[in-house]
Amino acid sequence: MIIRTPKRIHLGLIDPTGSLGRRFGSLGVALEGGYEVKVLPAERLEVKAEGEDVETIKKAVERMNSAFGTGTGYLIEVRKAIPRHVGLGSTTQLSLAVGTAIARLNNLNVSIEKLAEVLGRGKNSGAGIYAFAYGGFVLDGGVKEGIPPLILHEEFPGEWAFLLVIPEVKPGLDEEEEKPIMSGNFGDVNVAMEISHRILLGLLPALKERNVRAFGEHLSAIQRLVGRHFAEFQGGEFREDVELILDWLGKKTYGAGQSSWGPTVYGLILKAEFQRLSAELNDHLKEHGIRAKVELGLPRNTGAEVVSENAFLERLIRSVGGS
């Protein structure tokens, strides 16, 4: 069985204060280019992966076995990966990919919320969970008990895209590093109210109306507001080591922001503008001595794809035969 996941950019957390009895609330967008993971039954656990992906996979297998008695005999191979700790949701996508494959192989009918709970996901944000399940633009209703509920899933315009920049700087915080922050008391309820206002009467109407300029304007404003919640932990509204890139993105794209703890930053563009803007951005980065990877972030309006090994081989044979 092969699982292909999205990756996700995080557009922000709404209310860390929990002033209405629910903490956080998150929004995000699914993009193409996530994990491709092959999972097969085996006599024992064999993991073919690199770095931290190995431990994430082992933990997912253990959690699934503990909850559902699915055993630990699997061959799990990561064929394509999301970079770790850059703000693109690697841990959640890989965990859910492994959990989904094991559930399918054992004929378990498990909701995405239950699966996420078993795998220890969704403690602060549901954006990665619902990006995995449905793709597109997702908004969750904040953490109270269990997994935050999905409030809105909307198709993201196919002609829109993101100019993604992953600078070669310090990685974003991992889950252990962020735990004392996210479990503590921080944030500003007035900022949360302004973010909510922007989402409800700015960002979402612009998305419905396919107005890229208005969506980008509200996205930039929301990102700066979210940054105020986290300013004491990252040295300002955004990380200092990405501000030069964000300044450029803020001037050249429809809207810009930092995904999660970074260092990935993004600018909202039209897909047709990528070649021109990426060339200009690479010149800008070179001029300032900044080493970074520049990518086209294409929206993905479907969730993770599950392909049986036989179906995959049949498709491959057909494609070769037709070439």
NORTATA-V601400 format. One record per backbone hydrogen bond with DSSP energy under -0.5 kcal/mol. NH is the residue of the N-H (numbers start at 1). CO is the residue of the C=O. Records with the same first field share a line. If there is no record, write none. Layout:
NH: CO  CO
This chain:
2: 307
3: 37
4: 305
5: 3  35
7: 31
8: 88
9: 29
10: 87
11: 9  27
12: 27
14: 25
15: 24
18: 15
21: 18
23: 143
24: 15
25: 23
27: 12
28: 138
29: 9
30: 136
31: 7
32: 298
34: 5
35: 6
36: 80
37: 3
38: 77
39: 1
40: 75
42: 73
46: 74
48: 46  76
49: 47
53: 50
54: 51
56: 52
57: 53
58: 54
59: 55
60: 56
61: 57
62: 58
63: 59
64: 60
65: 61
66: 62
67: 63
68: 64
69: 65
74: 72
75: 40
76: 46  74
77: 38  75
78: 48
79: 36  77
80: 36
86: 83
93: 89
94: 90
95: 91
96: 92
97: 93
98: 94
99: 95
100: 96
101: 97
102: 98
103: 99
104: 100
105: 101
106: 102
107: 104
108: 103
110: 108
115: 111
116: 112
117: 113
118: 114
119: 115
120: 117
121: 116
130: 126
131: 127
132: 128
133: 129
134: 130
135: 130  131
136: 300
137: 154
138: 28
139: 152
140: 26
141: 149
143: 23
148: 122
149: 142
151: 139  149
152: 139
154: 137
160: 157
161: 269
162: 297
163: 267
164: 162  295
165: 265
166: 293
167: 165
168: 291
169: 167
172: 85  262
178: 174
179: 175
180: 176
182: 178
183: 179
184: 181
186: 184
192: 188
193: 189
194: 190
195: 191
196: 192
197: 193
198: 194
199: 195
200: 196
201: 197
202: 198
203: 198
204: 199
206: 202
207: 203
208: 204
209: 205
210: 207
211: 206
212: 210
215: 211
216: 212
217: 213
218: 214
219: 215
220: 216
221: 217
222: 218
223: 219
224: 220
225: 221
226: 222
227: 223
228: 224  225
229: 225  226
230: 226
231: 227  228
233: 230
234: 230
235: 231
236: 231
240: 234
242: 239
243: 239  240
246: 242
247: 243
248: 244
249: 245
250: 246
251: 247  248
252: 248
253: 249
254: 268
255: 268
257: 266
259: 264
260: 10  258
262: 259
264: 86
265: 165
266: 257
267: 163
268: 255
269: 161
271: 159
273: 270
274: 271
277: 273
278: 274
279: 275
280: 276
281: 277
282: 278
283: 279
284: 280
285: 281
286: 282
287: 283
288: 284
289: 286
290: 285
291: 289
292: 290
293: 166
294: 292
295: 164  293
297: 162  295
298: 296
299: 160
300: 30
301: 299
304: 132
305: 4
307: 2  305
312: 308
313: 309
314: 310
315: 311
316: 312
317: 313
318: 314
319: 315
320: 316
321: 317
322: 318
323: 320
